[in-house]
Amino acid sequence: MKKNILITFNENYLNEIDNILDYLREEGMIINNVYDFGVVSGILEEDKFEKIRSFKEILLLKEDEKINIPPPDEDIQ
């Protein structure tokens, strides 16, 4: 199943982001956003998570969770 994810790169490999992104695309990742500070968001099949996590260039792979914030006029829950 495809999941929304966030990947944080190891800071020692920030100069190789383009190569890492190419490899993530080869693994089937759909890249949504790339941030200069070493984070990328996208969509990836869940069965690829462990493989991607094992790369030395990857510091963290985390499922992107949706957070719902109620409107300011609603009661505190």
N, C-alpha and C positions, 0 to 999 in steps of 0.2 A: 504494500500500500504506500502511496506517495504521501510524504509529510512535508510541511513547511519547517525549515531548519535555519539555524544560525551557526556559522562556523567562525571561530576566532583563530587566526594564524599565530604561530609562534613568532615572536618579534625578530628572531634571528633570520627569518626567511621572508621578511616583508619586501625585500628587493626582488624576490622571485614570484610575486603574486601572479603575474601574467601566466607563467608556466604552470603554477598550481591551479589556476582557474581553467586552463586548457585541459588539465588532467581531470578535474572535477566534471567538466563537460563530457569528456570521454567516458566517464563513469555513469553518465546519464543525468547529471544534475542540471536543473534549469536554474540559471542564476538571475535573480531579481535585482539585487543591489550589491554594489561593492563600495565599501567605505575605506577611505585613506588610512584609517587607524588600524586596519587589519581584520576587518569583519566583513563577511559576505552573507547575504540571505538568499534563500532559494528553496527549491523543491527537489527532493531526492527520495528514491525508493527506500523504505525502511530496512530492507535486507542488505543495503550497502553501508549502513551506518558504521558497523564495526570495522569494516575494511578502511573506510575513510578516517576513522578515529585512530587507526594504527599508524598513519603517516606521521613522520617526525615533524613535518611542517604544520600540522594541525594541533593546536593547543586544546581546543574544545569544539565539540559538535553537540548542539543542543536543539531539541525540538522547540520550535517557536510556538509558544502558547498564546492564545488569544485571551485578552483580559477585557472584561466588560465593566465599565465604570458607569454607574447610574447618573442620571441628570442631577444637577445640584439641588433641585427642589424636592427630590424624593427623600423619604425617611431613611435614617441610618439603619443599616441592617445588623 
